């Protein structure tokens, strides 16, 4: 089962901004406007409110978040 950020947020999309560095795996992010971008190892994510995200591929996406999103939703691996 694919866990999406909306599973944690309880809304259609996450309404918090995120700043993070991906250290493993790939995270696919879909914005409310329909645009999609993948973030992989060594990519920096600067995500505004209004996004959903999920792991792509067999490896779990692991990232270090420098914003406070995980404090709000709890600690989870996307």
C-alpha positions as CSV (number, residue, x, y, z in Angstrom):
1,X,0.0,0.0,0.0
2,X,1.3,3.4,-1.0
3,X,1.2,6.0,1.8
4,X,0.6,9.5,0.6
5,X,1.1,12.7,2.5
6,X,-2.6,13.2,2.6
7,X,-2.8,10.0,4.7
8,X,-0.9,11.9,7.4
9,X,-2.3,15.4,6.9
10,X,-6.0,14.3,6.9
11,X,-6.6,16.8,4.0
12,X,-6.6,16.5,0.2
13,X,-3.1,17.9,0.2
14,X,-0.5,18.9,2.8
15,X,-0.9,22.6,3.8
16,X,2.6,23.0,5.4
17,X,5.8,24.1,3.6
18,X,8.8,21.8,3.7
19,X,12.5,22.2,3.2
20,X,14.4,18.9,3.1
21,X,17.4,17.0,1.8
22,X,16.7,13.6,0.3
23,X,19.3,11.1,1.5
24,X,17.9,7.9,-0.1
25,X,15.2,6.8,-2.4
26,X,12.8,8.9,-4.6
27,X,9.9,11.0,-3.5
28,X,7.3,12.0,-6.1
29,X,5.5,15.3,-5.3
30,X,2.3,16.4,-7.0
31,X,1.2,20.0,-6.5
32,X,-2.5,21.1,-6.3
33,X,-2.0,22.6,-9.8
34,X,-1.2,19.1,-11.2
35,X,2.5,19.7,-11.7
36,X,4.7,16.7,-10.7
37,X,8.4,16.5,-9.7
38,X,10.6,13.7,-8.4
39,X,13.3,14.2,-5.8
40,X,16.1,11.7,-5.3
41,X,19.3,11.3,-3.3
42,X,21.1,14.7,-2.8
43,X,18.2,16.7,-4.0
44,X,16.9,19.6,-1.9
45,X,13.1,19.9,-1.7
46,X,11.5,23.3,-1.3
47,X,7.8,22.5,-1.1
48,X,5.1,25.1,-0.7
49,X,1.7,24.3,0.9
50,X,-0.6,22.4,-1.4
51,X,1.2,19.2,-2.3
52,X,0.9,15.4,-2.0
53,X,3.9,13.0,-2.0
54,X,4.7,9.4,-2.1
55,X,7.7,7.1,-2.5
56,X,8.5,5.9,-6.1
57,X,10.3,2.6,-6.6
58,X,11.3,-0.2,-4.2
59,X,13.6,1.9,-1.9
60,X,12.0,3.9,0.9
61,X,12.5,7.7,0.6
62,X,14.5,9.0,3.5
63,X,15.0,12.8,3.9
64,X,16.2,15.2,6.5
65,X,13.7,17.9,7.0
66,X,14.8,21.4,8.1
67,X,11.3,22.8,8.4
68,X,8.7,21.9,11.0
69,X,6.4,19.7,9.0
70,X,7.3,16.5,10.8
71,X,6.7,18.1,14.2
72,X,3.1,18.8,13.1
73,X,2.3,15.4,11.6
74,X,4.6,13.2,13.6
75,X,7.7,11.3,12.4
76,X,7.0,9.1,9.3
77,X,8.8,7.8,6.3
78,X,7.0,8.8,3.2
